[in-house]
Amino acid sequence: MKLFLIRHTALQVPSGICYGQSDIDVASSFMDEALHTQQKILNTQFDAIFTSPLQRCLKLANALNIGEPLVDNRLMELNFGDWEMSAWDDIPRDIFDAWAHNYANLAPPNGETFSQLQQRGVDFLEEILAHYPNGNIAIVTHGGMIRALLAHVLNMPLKGLFRLTIDYGSITQLEFGVENSVPKINFVNL
């Protein structure tokens, strides 16, 4: 199975704002970005397309025009809890630094850890692998989820997540069921 992890396009939110699971709309450049992303997968036939329920993903999933998107809440971005829609600079420095040092296991107040995000992503992935062992599957999701799934496939500690660049509208392709069932990363951030 080939899994196409597609990050949503740019957002209509000021820089420096923590937005996670807040339902932020896409930027005015959406149509151009969506068309650019669509061109990358133009000649691929998909068996299914899944998406986060947040409008920034759902809009792109629909714009790609590759099938009726199936919404799955497990594909949502990290829940930043009380930090949602706050300026990063307004979060007390000591609290932010503690979280930044151990975001895999430390949640923002009333939020979730990156380990929890990764676990729901892996649960989704295992379910998809069981249902579509030989298919081409598109997943429109968020940068945090794509990084967490890559870390899982690479057996990489979550501490290194932000060493992975995942641009808006980019595609990362994973392939399963080849080379003794070891997942293969065909490309990242295309």
Secondary structure, DSSP 8 states (H G I E B T S, - for coil): -EEEEEE---BSS-TTEE-TTS---B-TTHHHHHHHHHHHTTT---SEEEE-SSHHHHHHHHHTTSS--EE-GGG-----GGGTTEEGGGS-HHHHHHHHHSTTT---TTS--HHHHHHHHHHHHHHHHHH-TT-EEEEEE-HHHHHHHHHHHHT--GGGGGGS---TT-EEEEE-S-TTT--EEEES--
